[in-house]
Structure formats: structure tokens, C-alpha cells
Amino acid sequence: MNARIIVGVSGGVDSSVAALRLVQAGEPVAGLFMQNWADDGSGECRAEDDRRDAVAVCGKLGIPFHFRDFSSEYWQGVFAHFLAEYAAGRTPNPDVLCNREVKFKHFLDAARELGAEKIATGHYARVAFHDGRWRLLRGLDRGKDQSYFLHQLGQRQLSATLFPIGDLHKADLRRIAREAGLQTHDKKDSTGICFIGERNFRQFLGRYLPAKTGEMRDPQGQRIGEHPGVFYFTLGQREGLNIGGVRGRPQAPWYVVGKDVARNLLYVDQDTHSPWLQSQQLWSEAAHWVAGAPPSVRFDCTAQVRYRQDDEPCTVDVADDGTISVRFTRAQRAVTPGQSVVLYDGDQCLGGAVIARTDAPFEKMLSEQAA
């Protein structure tokens, strides 16, 4: 019998238990492993190890295994954009694009070609149907909730998607995997950007964006040191600055508070709560709405400007061109252009957008200099 549901099996414990729960529910299931990054010869790619684990899990569960190579689609739809954003001095979120362009586009199309009605993944999120619309809900384990990375999904994707582990906590999930004899039950969770993994980020990015050294300055313009390239750093970052003792300055950590890409300058400050990092309002690129449209042209909700951030109350205004402005009740630290602002009504994810600019003092200063 053709599988009604194709599970994206990654070789990790989350997708393994997603497949297990569907099998236990009596669903006709098959697994599909997606290769999204071609082996670059660095020795850091774990795709073949993950594929072997995915094959083993499907064998243990007695379900068919399929393989698709989406590395070309990934390069064009995700990685090229990633590089362009970093070259422009912004900090992109490739996991959001990967979900939209690969996992819930090419994977969904491949599943349909195999005759499946639905796909399933090991994301910590939930789907519900209410008042004629599909809703994207947070996973019950708030520490693992991944709706932030899924906010670009719409009605077409959600109507064809299952999240079988969205009601589980991670500890319970590992116990279920162990009791079922799945070899992935104690496998370490992957960390970092999917195609970089745990390798040195600067070395990886330097293969595509060659280093260009420049000055590090404080907000008043005094030279503090030298940096290897502004696009290697993001707002609020502390690690990797390599600033030694600076005469007349306290022995305290330094933080990135701004980037002037045009002049190749990196600005740093010693206050983790530096006013240069604070903003109360942001403006975005065109927003995506899970329901297909915003709740209103102006509404109150909560928002996250980074993964695992606590909910922050805000007011959203939707412009005629589809962009949004988000004004927070209290100032936010290190709101970063290129990252995503994701909007919520309780546990329901309303949608989100890429952050274009903020009212942080440093951005205002650059705008005035350019005017």
C-alpha cells in the first residue's frame, strides 16, 4: 500500500519519534531523508552518518525509506540568500528559509509525487483547524518550541502537515525512543546553522566572503582595535572580538553595538545594556500571515525577535505595501536587521517578517550620516 504520510526522517531522535508515533497510530507511513548540503570536503558534514541512522530507524519501524537530494535547491533558495545578507552586513536566519523553501516546498512536492496525502516532521509545533482556517501553534515544550522557524508557512502547507511530537516534552520523547529501541534515543541534538553545524563559523564564512580587516571603534569614534570583517559579527555579540586591555578603559567585556558596512567599521561598547543596542520600534520587509491576511491594520499582540525569547507585548501597524512596524511596550536589546520578528496571539503564531531597520541610536546615526 502506498504511504499516506511521508515523514521527513533526519536521523535525529525527534523525527524518529515522529515516525514511531504515526506507525503506532496505524498510519501507512514511509520515511524520506533530505540531503540539503553537499559534502564540501571539510570533514564536518554529517549527512552520511545521519542518513545511516535514518535508514536504521525506518528498518526498525518496518517502513519504506526514500532519499532525495535537495542540495541544489538549497543552494539557490537558501544559501545564496544567506551569503548576500551577510555581505550586506545583515544577519539572516537560514532555518526560516530552509523550512519555507525546502522542507515545506520541495519535500512536500516530493511526497505528493510518491502518492502521499500529507507530510510529517519532527518539529516542536502543533497544527489546529479552527473557524475554517489552519492555525500554527507553539509546541507544548516551550523550551523546544520551533514555531518561530515555521512562521512562513501558510494554509497550503499546514493543511498537508502533521507535527506528531508537538505535544511532547523532550525528556518524554527520549524515553519513548529508548523504550521503543530506537538507536537515536541518546543521539545529541544538532546545534548551530544546519549547513555549518558545530564548525568554526568565521572560518566557514571566510571561504565565501574573504576577510577584509578594518577598525573597531567605540560609539564616540575612538579606535579600540581591529576586526577581520564586519560581516563576521552580529549585534550584541561578545565572543570573537579579541580586544585586549585598552588604556583608560575598565577590564570589562566588549559588545558589538553597530556596523558601518560602507566604511568597514565595527562599533563596540563595554555595557551589555548599552543604549546603542536599545530600540523600541522596528520596521520590516513584507510580512507573511499564516491565515493569509493580518488580523487588522493595527492590533496588539506579543512578538519574538529571536528564538527562545520571552513574549514581548507590542503594537503592530500594517502598511499598504505589506510591511509592518512593531512598537514594543519596553525597549529591546540588539534587535537585528535580517533576523525575523514573529508575532503571536497566545500560543497561536500569526506570522512574521524579516526585520529591515530599527530606531536604535546607531541606526539613526548612520541614516543621518547618509542623508
ROBAVEX-809689 format. One record per residue (C-alpha): x, y negated, z negated. Coordinates in nm, 3 decimals. Each point is the difference from the previous one (the first is absolute). Layout:
! ROBAVEX-809689
{c1 X&c2 Y&c3 Z}
...
END
This chain:
! ROBAVEX-809689
{c1 0.000&c2 0.000&c3 0.000}
{c1 0.123&c2 -0.349&c3 0.078}
{c1 0.090&c2 -0.201&c3 -0.307}
{c1 -0.262&c2 -0.262&c3 -0.085}
{c1 0.256&c2 -0.197&c3 -0.202}
{c1 0.366&c2 -0.064&c3 0.081}
{c1 0.211&c2 -0.084&c3 -0.304}
{c1 0.311&c2 -0.211&c3 0.040}
{c1 0.255&c2 0.222&c3 -0.177}
{c1 0.316&c2 -0.192&c3 -0.081}
{c1 0.184&c2 0.266&c3 -0.197}
{c1 -0.076&c2 -0.182&c3 -0.326}
{c1 -0.213&c2 0.107&c3 -0.295}
{c1 -0.280&c2 -0.253&c3 0.067}
{c1 -0.086&c2 0.125&c3 0.349}
{c1 0.050&c2 0.359&c3 -0.116}
{c1 -0.273&c2 -0.035&c3 -0.263}
{c1 -0.222&c2 -0.188&c3 0.246}
{c1 0.016&c2 0.304&c3 0.229}
{c1 -0.048&c2 0.239&c3 -0.294}
{c1 -0.317&c2 -0.174&c3 -0.121}
{c1 -0.156&c2 0.012&c3 0.346}
{c1 0.081&c2 0.371&c3 0.032}
{c1 -0.149&c2 0.062&c3 -0.343}
{c1 -0.315&c2 -0.184&c3 0.113}
{c1 -0.034&c2 0.246&c3 0.288}
{c1 0.074&c2 -0.249&c3 0.275}
{c1 0.153&c2 0.119&c3 0.331}
{c1 0.336&c2 -0.176&c3 -0.032}
{c1 0.328&c2 -0.031&c3 0.188}
{c1 0.314&c2 -0.194&c3 -0.081}
{c1 0.185&c2 -0.243&c3 0.222}
{c1 0.352&c2 -0.128&c3 -0.067}
{c1 0.086&c2 -0.340&c3 0.147}
{c1 0.360&c2 -0.080&c3 0.086}
{c1 0.013&c2 -0.378&c3 -0.002}
{c1 0.374&c2 -0.061&c3 -0.005}
{c1 0.255&c2 0.167&c3 0.226}
{c1 0.316&c2 0.129&c3 -0.169}
{c1 0.246&c2 -0.288&c3 0.030}
{c1 0.308&c2 0.207&c3 -0.081}
{c1 0.048&c2 -0.163&c3 -0.341}
{c1 -0.057&c2 0.321&c3 -0.190}
{c1 -0.270&c2 -0.178&c3 -0.201}
{c1 -0.301&c2 0.116&c3 0.200}
{c1 -0.199&c2 0.262&c3 -0.192}
{c1 -0.259&c2 0.066&c3 0.270}
{c1 0.112&c2 0.358&c3 0.069}
{c1 -0.001&c2 0.088&c3 -0.372}
{c1 -0.347&c2 -0.152&c3 -0.034}
{c1 -0.120&c2 0.187&c3 0.305}
{c1 0.118&c2 0.332&c3 -0.146}
{c1 -0.185&c2 -0.074&c3 -0.324}
{c1 -0.315&c2 -0.090&c3 0.196}
{c1 0.023&c2 0.328&c3 0.196}
{c1 0.042&c2 0.192&c3 -0.327}
{c1 -0.304&c2 -0.166&c3 -0.157}
{c1 -0.218&c2 0.073&c3 0.302}
{c1 0.123&c2 0.360&c3 -0.006}
{c1 -0.084&c2 0.032&c3 -0.370}
{c1 -0.349&c2 -0.140&c3 0.062}
{c1 -0.053&c2 0.211&c3 0.312}
{c1 -0.078&c2 -0.292&c3 0.229}
{c1 0.134&c2 -0.082&c3 0.349}
{c1 0.294&c2 -0.239&c3 0.032}
{c1 0.038&c2 -0.263&c3 0.272}
{c1 0.283&c2 -0.240&c3 0.077}
{c1 0.001&c2 -0.335&c3 0.179}
{c1 0.293&c2 -0.231&c3 0.070}
{c1 -0.113&c2 -0.362&c3 -0.037}
{c1 0.349&c2 -0.148&c3 -0.026}
{c1 -0.037&c2 -0.196&c3 0.325}
{c1 -0.337&c2 -0.140&c3 -0.106}
{c1 0.144&c2 -0.082&c3 -0.341}
{c1 0.292&c2 -0.189&c3 0.151}
{c1 -0.226&c2 -0.208&c3 0.224}
{c1 -0.286&c2 -0.057&c3 -0.244}
{c1 0.184&c2 -0.032&c3 -0.331}
{c1 0.379&c2 -0.020&c3 0.011}
{c1 0.033&c2 -0.262&c3 0.276}
{c1 -0.232&c2 -0.226&c3 -0.199}
{c1 0.197&c2 0.075&c3 -0.318}
{c1 0.324&c2 -0.118&c3 0.161}
{c1 -0.159&c2 -0.311&c3 0.154}
{c1 -0.142&c2 -0.105&c3 -0.336}
{c1 0.331&c2 0.040&c3 -0.181}
{c1 0.180&c2 -0.190&c3 0.275}
{c1 -0.248&c2 -0.284&c3 -0.055}
{c1 0.079&c2 -0.002&c3 -0.372}
{c1 -0.328&c2 0.159&c3 -0.110}
{c1 -0.049&c2 0.319&c3 -0.202}
{c1 -0.233&c2 0.243&c3 0.181}
{c1 -0.189&c2 0.296&c3 -0.144}
{c1 0.052&c2 0.291&c3 0.242}
{c1 -0.215&c2 0.241&c3 -0.203}
{c1 -0.309&c2 -0.208&c3 0.078}
{c1 0.081&c2 0.004&c3 0.372}
{c1 0.085&c2 0.372&c3 -0.009}
{c1 -0.343&c2 0.081&c3 -0.137}
{c1 -0.178&c2 -0.216&c3 0.258}
{c1 0.209&c2 0.083&c3 0.306}
{c1 0.101&c2 0.362&c3 -0.059}
{c1 -0.178&c2 0.191&c3 -0.276}
{c1 -0.348&c2 -0.130&c3 0.071}
{c1 0.042&c2 -0.054&c3 0.373}
{c1 0.229&c2 0.250&c3 0.174}
{c1 -0.054&c2 0.266&c3 -0.267}
{c1 -0.377&c2 -0.046&c3 0.020}
{c1 0.011&c2 0.024&c3 0.381}
{c1 0.214&c2 0.316&c3 -0.020}
{c1 -0.244&c2 0.157&c3 -0.245}
{c1 -0.290&c2 -0.077&c3 0.233}
{c1 0.191&c2 0.160&c3 0.289}
{c1 0.031&c2 0.312&c3 -0.214}
{c1 -0.377&c2 0.004&c3 -0.042}
{c1 -0.020&c2 -0.130&c3 -0.356}
{c1 -0.278&c2 -0.222&c3 -0.128}
{c1 0.197&c2 -0.157&c3 -0.283}
{c1 0.350&c2 -0.056&c3 -0.130}
{c1 0.121&c2 0.015&c3 -0.359}
{c1 0.310&c2 -0.140&c3 -0.166}
{c1 0.166&c2 0.008&c3 -0.341}
{c1 -0.060&c2 -0.368&c3 -0.074}
{c1 -0.120&c2 -0.108&c3 -0.343}
{c1 -0.318&c2 -0.171&c3 0.118}
{c1 -0.369&c2 0.078&c3 0.043}
{c1 -0.267&c2 -0.048&c3 0.267}
{c1 -0.369&c2 -0.060&c3 -0.066}
{c1 -0.303&c2 -0.069&c3 0.220}
{c1 -0.231&c2 -0.271&c3 -0.134}
{c1 -0.268&c2 -0.219&c3 0.158}
{c1 0.086&c2 0.123&c3 0.347}
{c1 0.373&c2 -0.078&c3 -0.024}
{c1 0.310&c2 0.195&c3 -0.091}
{c1 0.193&c2 -0.132&c3 -0.298}
{c1 0.365&c2 0.039&c3 -0.091}
{c1 0.040&c2 0.046&c3 -0.377}
{c1 0.302&c2 0.012&c3 -0.226}
{c1 0.132&c2 0.336&c3 -0.112}
{c1 -0.098&c2 0.085&c3 -0.359}
{c1 0.365&c2 0.011&c3 -0.103}
{c1 0.068&c2 -0.374&c3 0.004}
{c1 0.373&c2 0.061&c3 -0.036}
{c1 -0.004&c2 0.192&c3 0.332}
{c1 -0.284&c2 -0.178&c3 0.183}
{c1 0.097&c2 -0.054&c3 0.365}
{c1 -0.296&c2 -0.203&c3 0.127}
{c1 0.238&c2 -0.296&c3 0.029}
{c1 0.176&c2 0.179&c3 0.288}
{c1 -0.330&c2 0.108&c3 0.158}
{c1 -0.176&c2 -0.336&c3 0.014}
{c1 0.031&c2 -0.021&c3 0.382}
{c1 -0.234&c2 0.297&c3 0.046}
{c1 -0.346&c2 -0.065&c3 0.140}
{c1 -0.331&c2 0.174&c3 0.048}
{c1 0.122&c2 0.229&c3 0.281}
{c1 0.289&c2 0.135&c3 -0.204}
{c1 -0.183&c2 0.029&c3 -0.332}
{c1 -0.294&c2 0.183&c3 0.156}
{c1 0.242&c2 0.271&c3 0.113}
{c1 0.226&c2 0.014&c3 -0.307}
{c1 0.010&c2 0.197&c3 -0.324}
{c1 0.222&c2 -0.073&c3 -0.300}
{c1 -0.025&c2 0.328&c3 -0.196}
{c1 0.229&c2 -0.107&c3 -0.288}
{c1 -0.145&c2 -0.348&c3 -0.059}
{c1 -0.171&c2 0.111&c3 -0.320}
{c1 0.312&c2 0.160&c3 -0.152}
{c1 0.275&c2 -0.123&c3 -0.225}
{c1 0.354&c2 0.093&c3 0.099}
{c1 0.063&c2 0.221&c3 -0.304}
{c1 -0.316&c2 0.201&c3 0.075}
{c1 0.096&c2 0.024&c3 0.367}
{c1 0.340&c2 0.151&c3 -0.078}
{c1 -0.162&c2 0.246&c3 -0.240}
{c1 -0.246&c2 0.108&c3 0.271}
{c1 0.286&c2 0.046&c3 0.246}
{c1 0.202&c2 0.204&c3 -0.252}
{c1 -0.295&c2 0.225&c3 -0.090}
{c1 -0.065&c2 0.062&c3 0.372}
{c1 0.362&c2 0.102&c3 0.053}
{c1 0.079&c2 -0.281&c3 0.245}
{c1 0.375&c2 -0.048&c3 0.033}
{c1 -0.042&c2 -0.376&c3 0.016}
{c1 -0.143&c2 -0.020&c3 -0.353}
{c1 0.322&c2 -0.144&c3 -0.146}
{c1 0.130&c2 -0.177&c3 0.309}
{c1 0.117&c2 -0.352&c3 -0.067}
{c1 -0.223&c2 -0.277&c3 0.136}
{c1 0.148&c2 -0.188&c3 0.294}
{c1 0.100&c2 -0.358&c3 -0.074}
{c1 0.083&c2 -0.304&c3 0.205}
{c1 -0.100&c2 -0.081&c3 0.355}
{c1 -0.096&c2 0.316&c3 0.187}
{c1 0.275&c2 -0.013&c3 0.265}
{c1 0.271&c2 -0.127&c3 -0.235}
{c1 -0.068&c2 0.226&c3 -0.297}
{c1 0.254&c2 -0.039&c3 -0.277}
{c1 0.300&c2 -0.105&c3 0.210}
{c1 0.163&c2 -0.342&c3 -0.036}
{c1 -0.246&c2 -0.250&c3 0.144}
{c1 0.257&c2 -0.263&c3 0.098}
{c1 0.219&c2 0.252&c3 0.182}
{c1 -0.302&c2 0.135&c3 0.186}
{c1 -0.131&c2 -0.340&c3 0.104}
{c1 0.350&c2 -0.111&c3 0.097}
{c1 0.002&c2 0.260&c3 0.278}
{c1 -0.278&c2 -0.193&c3 0.173}
{c1 0.050&c2 -0.356&c3 -0.132}
{c1 0.375&c2 -0.073&c3 -0.019}
{c1 0.115&c2 -0.189&c3 -0.306}
{c1 0.043&c2 -0.377&c3 0.025}
{c1 0.152&c2 -0.152&c3 -0.310}
{c1 -0.108&c2 -0.335&c3 -0.136}
{c1 -0.022&c2 -0.210&c3 -0.312}
{c1 -0.199&c2 0.068&c3 -0.314}
{c1 -0.119&c2 -0.320&c3 -0.163}
{c1 -0.201&c2 -0.096&c3 -0.304}
{c1 -0.327&c2 -0.195&c3 0.049}
{c1 0.191&c2 -0.328&c3 -0.036}
{c1 0.229&c2 0.096&c3 0.290}
{c1 0.316&c2 0.086&c3 -0.197}
{c1 0.204&c2 0.286&c3 0.149}
{c1 -0.014&c2 0.309&c3 -0.222}
{c1 0.159&c2 0.264&c3 0.221}
{c1 -0.027&c2 0.182&c3 0.332}
{c1 -0.258&c2 0.245&c3 0.133}
{c1 0.031&c2 0.268&c3 0.274}
{c1 -0.323&c2 -0.095&c3 0.181}
{c1 -0.324&c2 -0.165&c3 -0.110}
{c1 -0.217&c2 0.275&c3 0.146}
{c1 0.146&c2 0.253&c3 -0.247}
{c1 -0.176&c2 -0.174&c3 -0.288}
{c1 -0.356&c2 -0.063&c3 -0.113}
{c1 -0.156&c2 -0.249&c3 -0.240}
{c1 0.050&c2 0.080&c3 -0.366}
{c1 0.280&c2 0.248&c3 0.072}
{c1 0.272&c2 0.035&c3 -0.262}
{c1 0.205&c2 0.297&c3 0.119}
{c1 0.278&c2 -0.030&c3 0.255}
{c1 0.079&c2 -0.369&c3 -0.036}
{c1 0.347&c2 0.070&c3 -0.142}
{c1 0.031&c2 -0.338&c3 -0.166}
{c1 0.281&c2 -0.004&c3 -0.255}
{c1 0.056&c2 -0.263&c3 -0.264}
{c1 -0.082&c2 -0.348&c3 0.126}
{c1 0.174&c2 -0.287&c3 -0.176}
{c1 -0.240&c2 -0.204&c3 -0.207}
{c1 -0.277&c2 0.258&c3 0.027}
{c1 -0.119&c2 0.244&c3 -0.269}
{c1 0.069&c2 0.373&c3 0.025}
{c1 -0.352&c2 0.084&c3 0.116}
{c1 -0.144&c2 0.187&c3 0.301}
{c1 -0.064&c2 -0.178&c3 0.329}
{c1 -0.315&c2 0.043&c3 0.211}
{c1 -0.079&c2 -0.077&c3 0.362}
{c1 -0.240&c2 -0.296&c3 0.012}
{c1 0.009&c2 -0.092&c3 0.369}
{c1 0.141&c2 0.064&c3 0.347}
{c1 0.081&c2 -0.254&c3 0.271}
{c1 0.040&c2 0.230&c3 0.299}
{c1 0.070&c2 -0.281&c3 0.247}
{c1 0.305&c2 -0.113&c3 -0.199}
{c1 0.086&c2 0.348&c3 -0.135}
{c1 -0.025&c2 -0.119&c3 -0.361}
{c1 -0.108&c2 0.207&c3 -0.299}
{c1 -0.129&c2 -0.186&c3 -0.306}
{c1 0.035&c2 0.148&c3 -0.350}
{c1 -0.093&c2 -0.100&c3 -0.354}
{c1 0.068&c2 0.145&c3 -0.344}
{c1 -0.356&c2 -0.022&c3 -0.133}
{c1 -0.209&c2 0.313&c3 0.063}
{c1 -0.303&c2 -0.229&c3 -0.029}
{c1 0.159&c2 -0.272&c3 0.212}
{c1 -0.255&c2 -0.260&c3 0.115}
{c1 0.144&c2 0.048&c3 0.351}
{c1 -0.153&c2 0.350&c3 -0.001}
{c1 -0.346&c2 -0.106&c3 -0.117}
{c1 -0.299&c2 -0.048&c3 0.230}
{c1 -0.371&c2 -0.031&c3 -0.061}
{c1 -0.125&c2 0.018&c3 0.358}
{c1 0.086&c2 0.198&c3 0.312}
{c1 -0.106&c2 -0.006&c3 0.362}
{c1 -0.009&c2 0.313&c3 0.216}
{c1 -0.003&c2 0.130&c3 0.351}
{c1 -0.332&c2 0.134&c3 0.131}
{c1 -0.163&c2 0.215&c3 -0.267}
{c1 -0.134&c2 0.353&c3 0.039}
{c1 -0.329&c2 0.095&c3 -0.171}
{c1 -0.078&c2 0.361&c3 -0.086}
{c1 -0.372&c2 -0.063&c3 0.053}
{c1 0.064&c2 -0.179&c3 0.331}
{c1 -0.074&c2 -0.347&c3 -0.137}
{c1 0.076&c2 -0.202&c3 -0.316}
{c1 -0.255&c2 -0.013&c3 -0.284}
{c1 -0.039&c2 -0.376&c3 0.058}
{c1 0.195&c2 -0.300&c3 0.128}
{c1 0.091&c2 -0.071&c3 -0.364}
{c1 -0.007&c2 0.249&c3 -0.284}
{c1 0.167&c2 0.092&c3 -0.327}
{c1 0.179&c2 0.330&c3 -0.045}
{c1 0.333&c2 0.138&c3 -0.120}
{c1 0.316&c2 0.046&c3 0.202}
{c1 0.338&c2 0.170&c3 0.004}
{c1 0.298&c2 -0.151&c3 0.183}
{c1 0.215&c2 0.308&c3 -0.068}
{c1 -0.050&c2 0.369&c3 -0.071}
{c1 -0.094&c2 0.092&c3 -0.358}
{c1 -0.056&c2 -0.361&c3 -0.098}
{c1 -0.275&c2 -0.067&c3 -0.253}
{c1 -0.320&c2 -0.150&c3 0.139}
{c1 0.022&c2 -0.378&c3 0.031}
{c1 -0.325&c2 -0.204&c3 0.017}
{c1 -0.020&c2 -0.227&c3 0.302}
{c1 -0.226&c2 -0.189&c3 0.240}
{c1 0.015&c2 0.087&c3 0.369}
{c1 -0.091&c2 -0.235&c3 0.286}
{c1 -0.040&c2 0.147&c3 0.349}
{c1 0.091&c2 -0.231&c3 0.289}
{c1 -0.162&c2 -0.001&c3 0.343}
{c1 0.309&c2 0.163&c3 0.153}
{c1 -0.019&c2 0.298&c3 -0.237}
{c1 0.284&c2 -0.105&c3 -0.225}
{c1 -0.058&c2 -0.041&c3 -0.372}
{c1 0.125&c2 -0.218&c3 -0.281}
{c1 0.018&c2 0.152&c3 -0.347}
{c1 0.015&c2 -0.220&c3 -0.308}
{c1 0.089&c2 0.177&c3 -0.323}
{c1 -0.129&c2 -0.089&c3 -0.344}
{c1 0.359&c2 -0.005&c3 -0.126}
{c1 0.332&c2 -0.047&c3 0.176}
{c1 0.162&c2 0.308&c3 0.152}
{c1 0.370&c2 0.089&c3 0.009}
{c1 0.185&c2 0.074&c3 0.325}
{c1 -0.294&c2 0.020&c3 0.241}
{c1 0.185&c2 0.107&c3 0.314}
{c1 -0.081&c2 -0.079&c3 0.365}
{c1 -0.017&c2 0.321&c3 0.201}
{c1 -0.146&c2 0.199&c3 -0.288}
{c1 -0.374&c2 0.069&c3 -0.031}
{c1 -0.263&c2 -0.161&c3 -0.216}
{c1 -0.269&c2 0.263&c3 -0.069}
{c1 -0.344&c2 -0.094&c3 -0.134}
{c1 -0.220&c2 0.196&c3 -0.239}
{c1 -0.348&c2 -0.004&c3 -0.148}
{c1 0.048&c2 0.226&c3 -0.299}
{c1 0.120&c2 0.334&c3 0.138}
{c1 -0.110&c2 -0.086&c3 0.354}
{c1 0.270&c2 -0.117&c3 0.242}
{c1 -0.149&c2 -0.274&c3 0.218}
{c1 0.295&c2 -0.035&c3 0.237}
{c1 0.305&c2 -0.220&c3 0.022}
{c1 0.249&c2 -0.187&c3 0.213}
{c1 0.368&c2 -0.073&c3 0.054}
{c1 0.117&c2 -0.300&c3 -0.203}
{c1 0.114&c2 -0.283&c3 0.228}
{c1 0.097&c2 -0.274&c3 -0.249}
{c1 -0.057&c2 -0.127&c3 -0.353}
{c1 0.002&c2 -0.326&c3 -0.193}
{c1 0.321&c2 0.095&c3 -0.182}
{c1 0.228&c2 -0.306&c3 -0.044}
{c1 0.276&c2 0.149&c3 0.215}
{c1 -0.235&c2 0.056&c3 0.296}
{c1 -0.128&c2 -0.355&c3 -0.037}
{c1 0.359&c2 -0.128&c3 0.005}
{c1 0.081&c2 0.191&c3 0.320}
{c1 -0.316&c2 -0.130&c3 0.166}
{c1 0.090&c2 -0.357&c3 -0.088}
{c1 0.353&c2 0.045&c3 0.134}
{c1 -0.136&c2 0.141&c3 0.328}
{c1 -0.254&c2 -0.281&c3 0.040}
END
